Amino acid sequence: MLAFLLSIAQGIKAWDGNGTAESPYILANADDWAAFANKVNDGTYADKHFKLSDT
């Protein structure tokens, strides 16, 4: 819960998963993809794992 609240306070999208190879963040829709695209270039998600959902 604390991580979720901190992510909101920092303006970072809280996705399902924890960013590891075993539990990648799940990008489930266009809004998730847009939020990811806005943050990836600044290094926020260096060494993190993502998966595109098919839903």
All heavy atoms as TSV, in Angstrom:
chain	resi	resn	atom	element	x	y	z
A	1	MET	N	N	0.825	-1.190	0.000
A	1	MET	CA	C	0.000	0.000	0.000
A	1	MET	C	C	0.871	1.256	0.000
A	1	MET	O	O	0.585	2.190	-0.713
A	1	MET	CB	C	-0.933	-0.044	1.203
A	1	MET	CG	C	-1.854	1.129	1.293
A	1	MET	SD	S	-3.021	1.077	-0.073
A	1	MET	CE	C	-4.144	2.303	0.411
A	2	LEU	N	N	1.925	1.253	0.809
A	2	LEU	CA	C	2.813	2.409	0.875
A	2	LEU	C	C	3.461	2.669	-0.477
A	2	LEU	O	O	3.532	3.812	-0.923
A	2	LEU	CB	C	3.885	2.213	1.945
A	2	LEU	CG	C	4.885	3.348	2.092
A	2	LEU	CD1	C	4.186	4.656	2.424
A	2	LEU	CD2	C	5.910	3.005	3.153
A	3	ALA	N	N	3.907	1.606	-1.155
A	3	ALA	CA	C	4.525	1.779	-2.475
A	3	ALA	C	C	3.547	2.386	-3.460
A	3	ALA	O	O	3.906	3.240	-4.266
A	3	ALA	CB	C	5.041	0.440	-2.995
A	4	PHE	N	N	2.301	1.953	-3.399
A	4	PHE	CA	C	1.277	2.492	-4.288
A	4	PHE	C	C	1.080	3.977	-4.031
A	4	PHE	O	O	1.049	4.785	-4.961
A	4	PHE	CB	C	-0.042	1.734	-4.092
A	4	PHE	CG	C	-1.178	2.303	-4.894
A	4	PHE	CD1	C	-1.246	2.099	-6.259
A	4	PHE	CD2	C	-2.174	3.041	-4.291
A	4	PHE	CE1	C	-2.290	2.624	-7.003
A	4	PHE	CE2	C	-3.216	3.569	-5.027
A	4	PHE	CZ	C	-3.277	3.354	-6.383
A	5	LEU	N	N	0.959	4.370	-2.760
A	5	LEU	CA	C	0.765	5.783	-2.418
A	5	LEU	C	C	1.974	6.619	-2.819
A	5	LEU	O	O	1.817	7.738	-3.326
A	5	LEU	CB	C	0.485	5.930	-0.928
A	5	LEU	CG	C	-0.836	5.337	-0.455
A	5	LEU	CD1	C	-0.946	5.423	1.057
A	5	LEU	CD2	C	-2.016	6.005	-1.122
A	6	LEU	N	N	3.161	6.088	-2.618
A	6	LEU	CA	C	4.361	6.824	-3.025
A	6	LEU	C	C	4.424	6.984	-4.537
A	6	LEU	O	O	4.835	8.027	-5.037
A	6	LEU	CB	C	5.619	6.112	-2.523
A	6	LEU	CG	C	5.866	6.198	-1.028
A	6	LEU	CD1	C	7.050	5.317	-0.640
A	6	LEU	CD2	C	6.088	7.627	-0.577
A	7	SER	N	N	4.012	5.955	-5.276
A	7	SER	CA	C	4.037	6.056	-6.730
A	7	SER	C	C	3.075	7.116	-7.226
A	7	SER	O	O	3.362	7.838	-8.170
A	7	SER	CB	C	3.739	4.703	-7.378
A	7	SER	OG	O	2.409	4.322	-7.163
A	8	ILE	N	N	1.926	7.226	-6.586
A	8	ILE	CA	C	0.970	8.272	-6.960
A	8	ILE	C	C	1.554	9.641	-6.650
A	8	ILE	O	O	1.485	10.566	-7.453
A	8	ILE	CB	C	-0.376	8.067	-6.237
A	8	ILE	CG1	C	-1.063	6.821	-6.777
A	8	ILE	CG2	C	-1.276	9.282	-6.415
A	8	ILE	CD1	C	-2.291	6.422	-6.009
A	9	ALA	N	N	2.149	9.786	-5.476
A	9	ALA	CA	C	2.725	11.066	-5.068
A	9	ALA	C	C	3.834	11.496	-6.008
A	9	ALA	O	O	4.030	12.681	-6.250
A	9	ALA	CB	C	3.253	10.965	-3.640
A	10	GLN	N	N	4.567	10.543	-6.568
A	10	GLN	CA	C	5.664	10.846	-7.483
A	10	GLN	C	C	5.199	10.918	-8.927
A	10	GLN	O	O	5.991	11.187	-9.817
A	10	GLN	CB	C	6.752	9.777	-7.371
A	10	GLN	CG	C	7.425	9.751	-6.036
A	10	GLN	CD	C	8.371	8.582	-5.896
A	10	GLN	OE1	O	8.454	7.715	-6.758
A	10	GLN	NE2	N	9.101	8.557	-4.819
A	11	GLY	N	N	3.931	10.683	-9.192
A	11	GLY	CA	C	3.402	10.737	-10.539
A	11	GLY	C	C	3.765	9.532	-11.390
A	11	GLY	O	O	3.742	9.590	-12.601
A	12	ILE	N	N	4.113	8.420	-10.751
A	12	ILE	CA	C	4.478	7.203	-11.464
A	12	ILE	C	C	3.303	6.241	-11.421
A	12	ILE	O	O	2.726	6.007	-10.372
A	12	ILE	CB	C	5.721	6.544	-10.829
A	12	ILE	CG1	C	6.900	7.495	-10.917
A	12	ILE	CG2	C	6.044	5.223	-11.502
A	12	ILE	CD1	C	8.107	7.035	-10.141
A	13	LYS	N	N	2.969	5.694	-12.538
A	13	LYS	CA	C	1.869	4.742	-12.643
A	13	LYS	C	C	2.190	3.478	-11.856
A	13	LYS	O	O	3.279	2.954	-11.944
A	13	LYS	CB	C	1.652	4.409	-14.125
A	13	LYS	CG	C	0.697	3.305	-14.403
A	13	LYS	CD	C	-0.713	3.737	-14.237
A	13	LYS	CE	C	-1.632	2.624	-14.705
A	13	LYS	NZ	N	-2.895	2.664	-14.097
A	14	ALA	N	N	1.246	2.996	-11.061
A	14	ALA	CA	C	1.417	1.748	-10.315
A	14	ALA	C	C	0.750	0.616	-11.085
A	14	ALA	O	O	-0.463	0.500	-11.092
A	14	ALA	CB	C	0.812	1.879	-8.927
A	15	TRP	N	N	1.557	-0.207	-11.752
A	15	TRP	CA	C	1.037	-1.338	-12.510
A	15	TRP	C	C	1.036	-2.584	-11.663
A	15	TRP	O	O	1.740	-2.679	-10.658
A	15	TRP	CB	C	1.907	-1.592	-13.744
A	15	TRP	CG	C	1.821	-0.526	-14.769
A	15	TRP	CD1	C	0.753	-0.237	-15.559
A	15	TRP	CD2	C	2.838	0.405	-15.131
A	15	TRP	NE1	N	1.039	0.806	-16.392
A	15	TRP	CE2	C	2.316	1.223	-16.158
A	15	TRP	CE3	C	4.139	0.627	-14.703
A	15	TRP	CZ2	C	3.045	2.237	-16.754
A	15	TRP	CZ3	C	4.866	1.645	-15.293
A	15	TRP	CH2	C	4.316	2.431	-16.305
A	16	ASP	N	N	0.267	-3.588	-12.116
A	16	ASP	CA	C	0.360	-4.904	-11.500
A	16	ASP	C	C	1.756	-5.437	-11.759
A	16	ASP	O	O	2.348	-5.174	-12.803
A	16	ASP	CB	C	-0.672	-5.862	-12.107
A	16	ASP	CG	C	-2.095	-5.540	-11.704
A	16	ASP	OD1	O	-2.274	-4.873	-10.661
A	16	ASP	OD2	O	-3.010	-5.965	-12.415
A	17	GLY	N	N	2.273	-6.203	-10.828
A	17	GLY	CA	C	3.624	-6.755	-10.935
A	17	GLY	C	C	4.603	-5.913	-10.161
A	17	GLY	O	O	4.266	-4.850	-9.632
A	18	ASN	N	N	5.848	-6.407	-10.075
A	18	ASN	CA	C	6.855	-5.644	-9.341
A	18	ASN	C	C	8.088	-5.320	-10.167
A	18	ASN	O	O	9.096	-4.892	-9.637
A	18	ASN	CB	C	7.228	-6.338	-8.025
A	18	ASN	CG	C	7.871	-7.683	-8.234
A	18	ASN	OD1	O	8.353	-7.981	-9.310
A	18	ASN	ND2	N	7.863	-8.504	-7.214
A	19	GLY	N	N	8.041	-5.551	-11.470
A	19	GLY	CA	C	9.125	-5.154	-12.359
A	19	GLY	C	C	10.263	-6.142	-12.481
A	19	GLY	O	O	11.263	-5.845	-13.124
A	20	THR	N	N	10.113	-7.326	-11.895
A	20	THR	CA	C	11.160	-8.346	-12.014
A	20	THR	C	C	10.844	-9.265	-13.188
A	20	THR	O	O	9.738	-9.247	-13.734
A	20	THR	CB	C	11.246	-9.191	-10.734
A	20	THR	OG1	O	10.021	-9.920	-10.581
A	20	THR	CG2	C	11.502	-8.327	-9.505
A	21	ALA	N	N	11.819	-10.097	-13.547
A	21	ALA	CA	C	11.598	-11.060	-14.622
A	21	ALA	C	C	10.485	-12.043	-14.247
A	21	ALA	O	O	9.709	-12.465	-15.107
A	21	ALA	CB	C	12.888	-11.823	-14.929
A	22	GLU	N	N	10.405	-12.395	-12.966
A	22	GLU	CA	C	9.387	-13.332	-12.508
A	22	GLU	C	C	8.004	-12.690	-12.372
A	22	GLU	O	O	6.992	-13.365	-12.436
A	22	GLU	CB	C	9.784	-13.922	-11.154
A	22	GLU	CG	C	11.048	-14.762	-11.187
A	22	GLU	CD	C	12.315	-13.915	-11.184
A	22	GLU	OE1	O	12.277	-12.739	-10.750
A	22	GLU	OE2	O	13.350	-14.423	-11.643
A	23	SER	N	N	7.969	-11.397	-12.141
A	23	SER	CA	C	6.708	-10.670	-11.952
A	23	SER	C	C	6.803	-9.307	-12.628
A	23	SER	O	O	6.924	-8.271	-11.980
A	23	SER	CB	C	6.422	-10.508	-10.450
A	23	SER	OG	O	5.227	-9.802	-10.252
A	24	PRO	N	N	6.768	-9.310	-13.976
A	24	PRO	CA	C	6.923	-8.042	-14.699
A	24	PRO	C	C	5.733	-7.120	-14.495
A	24	PRO	O	O	4.636	-7.567	-14.167
A	24	PRO	CB	C	7.015	-8.488	-16.163
A	24	PRO	CG	C	6.271	-9.779	-16.200
A	24	PRO	CD	C	6.511	-10.429	-14.868
A	25	TYR	N	N	5.959	-5.824	-14.665
A	25	TYR	CA	C	4.848	-4.892	-14.690
A	25	TYR	C	C	3.977	-5.236	-15.891
A	25	TYR	O	O	4.484	-5.560	-16.955
A	25	TYR	CB	C	5.333	-3.457	-14.842
A	25	TYR	CG	C	6.101	-2.912	-13.669
A	25	TYR	CD1	C	7.383	-2.417	-13.843
A	25	TYR	CD2	C	5.538	-2.857	-12.404
A	25	TYR	CE1	C	8.090	-1.884	-12.774
A	25	TYR	CE2	C	6.242	-2.330	-11.330
A	25	TYR	CZ	C	7.518	-1.847	-11.519
A	25	TYR	OH	O	8.208	-1.327	-10.473
A	26	ILE	N	N	2.668	-5.167	-15.745
A	26	ILE	CA	C	1.735	-5.492	-16.829
A	26	ILE	C	C	1.167	-4.199	-17.408
A	26	ILE	O	O	0.574	-3.395	-16.705
A	26	ILE	CB	C	0.576	-6.376	-16.321
A	26	ILE	CG1	C	1.102	-7.646	-15.652
A	26	ILE	CG2	C	-0.386	-6.701	-17.455
A	26	ILE	CD1	C	1.880	-8.564	-16.557
A	27	LEU	N	N	1.365	-4.007	-18.699
A	27	LEU	CA	C	0.785	-2.876	-19.424
A	27	LEU	C	C	-0.469	-3.409	-20.114
A	27	LEU	O	O	-0.390	-4.191	-21.048
A	27	LEU	CB	C	1.767	-2.327	-20.449
A	27	LEU	CG	C	3.129	-1.886	-19.895
A	27	LEU	CD1	C	4.032	-1.407	-21.008
A	27	LEU	CD2	C	2.969	-0.834	-18.833
A	28	ALA	N	N	-1.628	-2.999	-19.619
A	28	ALA	CA	C	-2.883	-3.612	-20.062
A	28	ALA	C	C	-3.690	-2.782	-21.050
A	28	ALA	O	O	-4.622	-3.295	-21.653
A	28	ALA	CB	C	-3.753	-3.931	-18.841
A	29	ASN	N	N	-3.342	-1.503	-21.224
A	29	ASN	CA	C	-4.168	-0.684	-22.110
A	29	ASN	C	C	-3.362	0.510	-22.625
A	29	ASN	O	O	-2.187	0.682	-22.271
A	29	ASN	CB	C	-5.439	-0.223	-21.390
A	29	ASN	CG	C	-5.130	0.506	-20.103
A	29	ASN	OD1	O	-4.262	1.381	-20.062
A	29	ASN	ND2	N	-5.831	0.155	-19.033
A	30	ALA	N	N	-3.986	1.307	-23.459
A	30	ALA	CA	C	-3.303	2.445	-24.076
A	30	ALA	C	C	-2.842	3.467	-23.040
A	30	ALA	O	O	-1.764	4.058	-23.196
A	30	ALA	CB	C	-4.213	3.111	-25.100
A	31	ASP	N	N	-3.600	3.669	-21.975
A	31	ASP	CA	C	-3.186	4.603	-20.929
A	31	ASP	C	C	-1.930	4.108	-20.224
A	31	ASP	O	O	-1.037	4.901	-19.907
A	31	ASP	CB	C	-4.301	4.810	-19.904
A	31	ASP	CG	C	-5.476	5.602	-20.464
A	31	ASP	OD1	O	-5.289	6.356	-21.445
A	31	ASP	OD2	O	-6.571	5.459	-19.910
A	32	ASP	N	N	-1.844	2.795	-19.963
A	32	ASP	CA	C	-0.640	2.229	-19.360
A	32	ASP	C	C	0.564	2.451	-20.274
A	32	ASP	O	O	1.644	2.814	-19.835
A	32	ASP	CB	C	-0.805	0.722	-19.118
A	32	ASP	CG	C	-1.727	0.393	-17.968
A	32	ASP	OD1	O	-2.124	1.311	-17.221
A	32	ASP	OD2	O	-2.046	-0.798	-17.819
A	33	TRP	N	N	0.371	2.194	-21.561
A	33	TRP	CA	C	1.464	2.357	-22.525
A	33	TRP	C	C	1.926	3.809	-22.578
A	33	TRP	O	O	3.122	4.085	-22.589
A	33	TRP	CB	C	1.022	1.878	-23.909
A	33	TRP	CG	C	2.130	1.954	-24.917
A	33	TRP	CD1	C	2.249	2.874	-25.904
A	33	TRP	CD2	C	3.270	1.110	-25.005
A	33	TRP	NE1	N	3.404	2.643	-26.616
A	33	TRP	CE2	C	4.046	1.575	-26.077
A	33	TRP	CE3	C	3.714	0.011	-24.283
A	33	TRP	CZ2	C	5.257	0.965	-26.446
A	33	TRP	CZ3	C	4.910	-0.591	-24.654
A	33	TRP	CH2	C	5.665	-0.122	-25.720
A	34	ALA	N	N	1.001	4.748	-22.581
A	34	ALA	CA	C	1.351	6.176	-22.628
A	34	ALA	C	C	2.121	6.588	-21.377
A	34	ALA	O	O	3.112	7.312	-21.461
A	34	ALA	CB	C	0.092	7.023	-22.795
A	35	ALA	N	N	1.676	6.128	-20.209
A	35	ALA	CA	C	2.373	6.450	-18.964
A	35	ALA	C	C	3.779	5.866	-18.981
A	35	ALA	O	O	4.749	6.524	-18.575
A	35	ALA	CB	C	1.586	5.923	-17.773
A	36	PHE	N	N	3.911	4.643	-19.457
A	36	PHE	CA	C	5.215	3.992	-19.577
A	36	PHE	C	C	6.125	4.779	-20.526
A	36	PHE	O	O	7.271	5.076	-20.195
A	36	PHE	CB	C	5.016	2.565	-20.088
A	36	PHE	CG	C	6.278	1.889	-20.522
A	36	PHE	CD1	C	7.200	1.447	-19.589
A	36	PHE	CD2	C	6.534	1.680	-21.865
A	36	PHE	CE1	C	8.362	0.809	-19.995
A	36	PHE	CE2	C	7.685	1.045	-22.271
A	36	PHE	CZ	C	8.604	0.605	-21.341
A	37	ALA	N	N	5.604	5.138	-21.681
A	37	ALA	CA	C	6.392	5.867	-22.676
A	37	ALA	C	C	6.892	7.198	-22.134
A	37	ALA	O	O	8.020	7.609	-22.425
A	37	ALA	CB	C	5.568	6.086	-23.942
A	38	ASN	N	N	6.093	7.865	-21.322
A	38	ASN	CA	C	6.492	9.154	-20.763
A	38	ASN	C	C	7.629	9.035	-19.761
A	38	ASN	O	O	8.382	9.978	-19.562
A	38	ASN	CB	C	5.298	9.846	-20.105
A	38	ASN	CG	C	4.337	10.406	-21.121
A	38	ASN	OD1	O	4.724	10.807	-22.205
A	38	ASN	ND2	N	3.072	10.429	-20.775
A	39	LYS	N	N	7.772	7.890	-19.101
A	39	LYS	CA	C	8.779	7.738	-18.065
A	39	LYS	C	C	10.015	6.942	-18.477
A	39	LYS	O	O	11.065	7.066	-17.860
A	39	LYS	CB	C	8.166	7.065	-16.829
A	39	LYS	CG	C	7.079	7.874	-16.175
A	39	LYS	CD	C	7.557	9.244	-15.733
A	39	LYS	CE	C	8.321	9.161	-14.441
A	39	LYS	NZ	N	8.816	10.453	-13.966
A	40	VAL	N	N	9.917	6.140	-19.511
A	40	VAL	CA	C	11.014	5.240	-19.844
A	40	VAL	C	C	12.284	5.988	-20.262
A	40	VAL	O	O	13.393	5.575	-19.927
A	40	VAL	CB	C	10.587	4.209	-20.913
A	40	VAL	CG1	C	10.470	4.848	-22.291
A	40	VAL	CG2	C	11.552	3.040	-20.932
A	41	ASN	N	N	12.163	7.076	-20.946
A	41	ASN	CA	C	13.341	7.787	-21.437
A	41	ASN	C	C	14.151	8.471	-20.344
A	41	ASN	O	O	15.329	8.759	-20.539
A	41	ASN	CB	C	12.951	8.799	-22.508
A	41	ASN	CG	C	12.565	8.130	-23.799
A	41	ASN	OD1	O	13.044	7.059	-24.120
A	41	ASN	ND2	N	11.666	8.749	-24.534
A	42	ASP	N	N	13.559	8.723	-19.188
A	42	ASP	CA	C	14.319	9.371	-18.122
A	42	ASP	C	C	15.019	8.359	-17.210
A	42	ASP	O	O	15.626	8.732	-16.212
A	42	ASP	CB	C	13.455	10.333	-17.308
A	42	ASP	CG	C	12.408	9.666	-16.445
A	42	ASP	OD1	O	12.410	8.420	-16.335
A	42	ASP	OD2	O	11.585	10.392	-15.866
A	43	GLY	N	N	14.953	7.075	-17.550
A	43	GLY	CA	C	15.656	6.053	-16.779
A	43	GLY	C	C	14.895	5.521	-15.588
A	43	GLY	O	O	15.414	4.699	-14.838
A	44	THR	N	N	13.660	5.966	-15.397
A	44	THR	CA	C	12.864	5.522	-14.250
A	44	THR	C	C	12.755	4.005	-14.205
A	44	THR	O	O	12.781	3.409	-13.135
A	44	THR	CB	C	11.451	6.135	-14.302
A	44	THR	OG1	O	11.577	7.546	-14.226
A	44	THR	CG2	C	10.574	5.647	-13.167
A	45	TYR	N	N	12.664	3.355	-15.339
A	45	TYR	CA	C	12.440	1.922	-15.376
A	45	TYR	C	C	13.654	1.139	-15.877
A	45	TYR	O	O	13.508	0.042	-16.398
A	45	TYR	CB	C	11.214	1.610	-16.226
A	45	TYR	CG	C	9.974	2.243	-15.650
A	45	TYR	CD1	C	9.294	3.238	-16.330
A	45	TYR	CD2	C	9.511	1.868	-14.403
A	45	TYR	CE1	C	8.174	3.823	-15.787
A	45	TYR	CE2	C	8.389	2.456	-13.853
A	45	TYR	CZ	C	7.725	3.429	-14.543
A	45	TYR	OH	O	6.612	4.008	-14.002
A	46	ALA	N	N	14.843	1.662	-15.661
A	46	ALA	CA	C	16.055	0.933	-16.032
A	46	ALA	C	C	16.089	-0.388	-15.271
A	46	ALA	O	O	15.765	-0.444	-14.083
A	46	ALA	CB	C	17.284	1.761	-15.709
A	47	ASP	N	N	16.422	-1.454	-15.957
A	47	ASP	CA	C	16.539	-2.795	-15.366
A	47	ASP	C	C	15.220	-3.351	-14.840
A	47	ASP	O	O	15.212	-4.208	-13.969
A	47	ASP	CB	C	17.591	-2.812	-14.253
A	47	ASP	CG	C	18.960	-2.409	-14.753
A	47	ASP	OD1	O	19.308	-2.808	-15.886
A	47	ASP	OD2	O	19.664	-1.699	-14.033
A	48	LYS	N	N	14.101	-2.877	-15.352
A	48	LYS	CA	C	12.787	-3.402	-14.973
A	48	LYS	C	C	12.225	-4.214	-16.132
A	48	LYS	O	O	12.621	-4.035	-17.286
A	48	LYS	CB	C	11.807	-2.281	-14.608
A	48	LYS	CG	C	12.233	-1.471	-13.418
A	48	LYS	CD	C	12.279	-2.326	-12.161
A	48	LYS	CE	C	12.719	-1.504	-10.965
A	48	LYS	NZ	N	12.842	-2.301	-9.763
A	49	HIS	N	N	11.300	-5.081	-15.837
A	49	HIS	CA	C	10.693	-5.944	-16.832
A	49	HIS	C	C	9.230	-5.581	-16.999
A	49	HIS	O	O	8.540	-5.280	-16.025
A	49	HIS	CB	C	10.804	-7.412	-16.415
A	49	HIS	CG	C	12.214	-7.867	-16.293
A	49	HIS	ND1	N	12.847	-8.578	-17.288
A	49	HIS	CD2	C	13.132	-7.695	-15.326
A	49	HIS	CE1	C	14.071	-8.827	-16.924
A	49	HIS	NE2	N	14.270	-8.294	-15.723
A	50	PHE	N	N	8.759	-5.637	-18.257
A	50	PHE	CA	C	7.367	-5.310	-18.587
A	50	PHE	C	C	6.800	-6.393	-19.470
A	50	PHE	O	O	7.521	-7.097	-20.182
A	50	PHE	CB	C	7.288	-3.960	-19.322
A	50	PHE	CG	C	7.532	-2.786	-18.435
A	50	PHE	CD1	C	8.818	-2.387	-18.137
A	50	PHE	CD2	C	6.478	-2.097	-17.885
A	50	PHE	CE1	C	9.056	-1.311	-17.297
A	50	PHE	CE2	C	6.699	-1.013	-17.044
A	50	PHE	CZ	C	7.984	-0.630	-16.764
A	51	LYS	N	N	5.484	-6.513	-19.453
A	51	LYS	CA	C	4.778	-7.458	-20.312
A	51	LYS	C	C	3.515	-6.768	-20.798
A	51	LYS	O	O	2.825	-6.120	-20.027
A	51	LYS	CB	C	4.413	-8.704	-19.515
A	51	LYS	CG	C	3.679	-9.752	-20.325
A	51	LYS	CD	C	3.400	-10.980	-19.496
A	51	LYS	CE	C	2.650	-12.009	-20.306
A	51	LYS	NZ	N	2.372	-13.211	-19.505
A	52	LEU	N	N	3.231	-6.921	-22.086
A	52	LEU	CA	C	1.979	-6.396	-22.637
A	52	LEU	C	C	0.890	-7.425	-22.449
A	52	LEU	O	O	1.054	-8.590	-22.809
A	52	LEU	CB	C	2.147	-6.065	-24.120
A	52	LEU	CG	C	3.093	-4.933	-24.454
A	52	LEU	CD1	C	3.219	-4.801	-25.970
A	52	LEU	CD2	C	2.633	-3.638	-23.845
A	53	SER	N	N	-0.198	-7.009	-21.889
A	53	SER	CA	C	-1.347	-7.891	-21.682
A	53	SER	C	C	-2.092	-8.066	-22.996
A	53	SER	O	O	-2.078	-7.183	-23.850
A	53	SER	CB	C	-2.270	-7.278	-20.629
A	53	SER	OG	O	-3.472	-7.982	-20.541
A	54	ASP	N	N	-2.757	-9.176	-23.141
A	54	ASP	CA	C	-3.560	-9.397	-24.344
A	54	ASP	C	C	-5.031	-9.072	-24.108
A	54	ASP	O	O	-5.876	-9.417	-24.898
A	54	ASP	CB	C	-3.399	-10.820	-24.851
A	54	ASP	CG	C	-3.858	-11.873	-23.867
A	54	ASP	OD1	O	-4.220	-11.513	-22.731
A	54	ASP	OD2	O	-3.833	-13.050	-24.219
A	55	THR	N	N	-5.322	-8.388	-23.000
A	55	THR	CA	C	-6.707	-8.012	-22.716
A	55	THR	C	C	-6.897	-6.533	-22.889
A	55	THR	O	O	-5.998	-5.759	-22.895
A	55	THR	CB	C	-7.108	-8.384	-21.285
A	55	THR	OG1	O	-6.227	-7.751	-20.367
A	55	THR	CG2	C	-7.079	-9.862	-21.102
